[in-house]
C-alpha cells in the first residue's frame, strides 16, 4: 500500500530543455530541434562577434600602437635642430629604428589623409614573397594581413628595382587596410585625395597620383596587363609602361611624368569581375616641387582601355589606342610627359 501513495519524483528543471526519460516522441524531437537551433545561434553569433567586433578591434589596437611609435618619432624629426640628422650612420631614417626593433621586415610607411590608411609596410624575401599576405607585423595570423612591398623591390634609390615600387594589400569590406582604394572609382574622391605620403627606411616621400586603373588577372578575360614590373631596360621602356597605365586610367589627372621619375603602384583586389585589381599609380614629388595637385584639370578619361572581358560582360566598344608611347608621342597624343 505504501507504494500506491508514494510521492512522485519531481523532474529536474533541465528536463524542460533536454530530452529526458519519459518524454513522448514529439516532445523529444521538439527539444532536439530547439537545441540544434540554439547551438547554431550561439556558434554563428560567436563567429560574427569575432569577425565583426573582436578581430577588427585587435587590428585597430595593433595599428594604433605602431602609429604612436612612428608618428612620435616623426614629430621629433620635425623639431630637430639643423645639427641633428634624421638619418643614422647606416643611412636609414631614425624614425624607423623603434619599428624595426618590433620587426626588421618593416621597410616603410604609408599614410593617406582622411582615410584609415596609416600603416607600416612590410617586405619579405623572394623565397616567400607573399609571406605577409595573412600575417600582421608581429607575424601573427590575420585575415587582414599587412601592406607589403613586392619582394623584388629594392628601397635603395640607386638600385634599378626601385624604379617602380609595388605595394600590395587587402581591400577589406570594412574599409581597413587598402579598402579605401576602391573609392578611387569616383572622380570626386580622386580630387579630394590626389596625393599621399609614403616613406621607406631610406627616404621620405610625397607622391602624386597620375593613374587609376582596373585590370584583370585571369587570361579568360583577355591577356592581363603586366603592371608588376620593377625595373626597365631604357627610358623608352619606362615611358611606354607609363603610357600603358595612362590609356587604362579612369581619369586624365593632369599630373605629368618624366623618364627620371620614381613611381609606386598600390595594388588591391577589386570586385567588378573575378580576379580584378584596382591599381593606383603615383610618382614621387620631385625635389623643390610643390606637393599639391591642381585637381581642376582632372577629368574622366573618355577612352579608358579596360580588359577584353569587360566589354563582353558589361558592353561598350573597346577604344583603339596606338600601341606604344613612341608612336603616340610622334602623333602628338601625349599630354602627360613632363617638360625637360
ZIVEN-V563879 format. One record per pair of residues at least 12 apart in sequence whose C-alpha atoms are under 7 Angstrom apart, sorted by the first residue. I is the first residue (numbers start at 1). J is the second residue. D is the distance in Angstrom with one decimal. If there is no record, write none. Layout:
# ZIVEN-V563879
I_J_D / I_J_D
This chain:
# ZIVEN-V563879
17_31_5.8 / 18_31_6.0 / 19_31_6.0 / 19_32_7.0 / 63_119_6.8 / 70_95_6.3 / 73_95_4.9 / 74_95_6.0 / 91_202_6.6 / 92_201_5.3 / 92_202_5.0 / 93_201_5.3 / 93_202_5.9 / 93_203_6.8 / 96_201_6.2 / 103_137_6.8 / 103_138_6.8 / 105_122_5.3 / 105_123_5.4 / 105_124_6.5 / 106_120_6.4 / 106_121_5.7 / 106_122_4.5 / 106_123_6.6 / 107_121_5.8 / 107_122_5.6 / 107_123_6.4 / 107_200_5.7 / 107_201_5.6 / 108_120_5.8 / 108_121_4.7 / 108_122_6.9 / 108_199_5.4 / 108_200_3.9 / 108_201_5.7 / 109_121_5.2 / 109_198_5.6 / 109_199_5.3 / 109_200_6.3 / 110_197_5.7 / 110_198_4.3 / 110_199_6.5 / 111_196_6.2 / 111_197_5.3 / 111_198_6.4 / 112_196_4.9 / 112_197_6.4 / 113_196_6.9 / 115_180_6.8 / 116_176_6.4 / 117_177_6.2 / 117_178_6.9 / 120_147_7.0 / 121_147_5.1 / 121_148_5.0 / 121_149_6.7 / 122_146_6.9 / 122_147_6.2 / 122_148_4.4 / 122_149_6.3 / 123_148_5.3 / 123_149_5.2 / 123_150_7.0 / 123_151_6.1 / 124_151_5.8 / 125_151_5.5 / 126_151_5.1 / 126_152_6.4 / 129_150_6.9 / 129_151_5.3 / 132_145_5.9 / 132_146_5.6 / 132_148_6.8 / 133_145_4.9 / 133_146_6.2 / 134_146_7.0 / 144_170_6.6 / 144_177_7.0 / 146_169_6.4 / 147_167_6.8 / 147_168_5.6 / 147_169_4.6 / 148_167_5.6 / 148_168_5.4 / 148_169_6.7 / 149_166_5.7 / 149_167_4.6 / 149_168_6.4 / 150_166_5.4 / 150_167_6.2 / 153_165_6.1 / 153_230_6.4 / 155_200_6.7 / 155_202_6.8 / 156_202_6.7 / 160_231_5.5 / 161_230_5.0 / 161_231_4.8 / 162_230_6.5 / 163_230_6.1 / 163_231_5.7 / 163_262_5.0 / 163_263_6.3 / 164_229_6.8 / 164_230_4.6 / 164_231_6.4 / 164_262_6.2 / 164_263_4.9 / 164_264_5.4 / 165_230_6.2 / 165_263_6.3 / 165_264_4.5 / 165_265_6.2 / 166_264_5.7 / 166_265_4.8 / 166_266_6.2 / 167_265_6.1 / 167_266_4.9 / 167_267_6.1 / 168_266_6.1 / 168_267_5.0 / 168_268_6.1 / 169_267_6.7 / 169_268_5.5 / 170_268_5.7 / 170_269_6.5 / 171_268_5.8 / 171_269_5.9 / 178_268_6.6 / 182_278_6.8 / 191_295_5.4 / 194_208_6.2 / 194_209_5.6 / 194_293_6.6 / 195_207_5.5 / 195_208_4.6 / 195_209_5.9 / 196_208_6.9 / 205_284_6.4 / 206_284_5.9 / 206_285_5.5 / 206_291_6.8 / 207_282_5.8 / 207_283_5.3 / 207_284_4.4 / 207_285_5.4 / 208_282_5.0 / 208_283_5.4 / 208_284_6.4 / 208_285_6.6 / 209_280_6.9 / 209_281_5.7 / 209_282_3.9 / 209_283_6.5 / 210_253_5.7 / 210_255_5.3 / 210_281_5.9 / 210_282_5.4 / 211_245_6.4 / 211_246_5.9 / 211_249_5.0 / 211_251_6.8 / 211_280_6.1 / 211_281_5.1 / 211_282_6.9 / 212_249_4.9 / 212_250_5.7 / 212_251_6.9 / 212_279_5.8 / 212_280_4.7 / 212_281_6.3 / 213_248_5.5 / 213_249_4.6 / 213_250_5.8 / 213_278_6.0 / 213_279_5.4 / 213_280_6.8 / 214_276_6.8 / 214_277_5.7 / 214_278_4.8 / 214_279_6.3 / 214_306_6.9 / 215_276_5.6 / 215_277_5.3 / 215_278_6.7 / 215_306_6.8 / 215_307_6.2 / 216_275_6.0 / 216_276_4.6 / 216_277_6.2 / 216_307_6.4 / 217_275_5.5 / 217_276_6.2 / 218_275_6.2 / 221_307_6.6 / 221_308_5.9 / 221_309_4.1 / 222_307_6.0 / 222_308_5.0 / 222_309_5.9 / 235_259_5.5 / 238_259_6.8 / 239_259_6.2 / 239_325_6.6 / 240_324_6.0 / 240_325_4.7 / 243_325_5.7 / 247_304_6.0 / 247_305_5.9 / 248_304_5.1 / 248_305_4.5 / 248_306_6.3 / 249_301_6.9 / 249_304_6.1 / 250_300_6.1 / 250_301_5.5 / 250_304_5.9 / 251_298_6.6 / 251_299_5.6 / 251_300_4.4 / 251_301_4.6 / 252_298_5.5 / 252_299_5.4 / 252_300_6.1 / 252_301_5.4 / 253_297_6.5 / 253_298_4.2 / 253_299_6.6 / 254_297_5.6 / 254_298_5.8 / 254_336_6.7 / 255_336_6.6 / 256_336_4.5 / 256_337_5.4 / 256_338_5.1 / 257_336_6.1 / 257_337_5.3 / 257_338_5.3 / 258_337_5.8 / 258_338_5.1 / 261_283_6.4 / 261_284_6.6 / 262_283_5.7 / 262_284_5.7 / 263_282_5.5 / 263_283_4.2 / 263_284_6.0 / 264_281_5.9 / 264_282_5.5 / 264_283_6.3 / 265_279_6.3 / 265_280_5.6 / 265_281_4.5 / 265_282_6.5 / 266_279_5.5 / 266_280_5.0 / 266_281_6.5 / 267_279_4.6 / 267_280_6.7 / 303_319_5.8 / 305_318_6.8 / 305_319_6.4
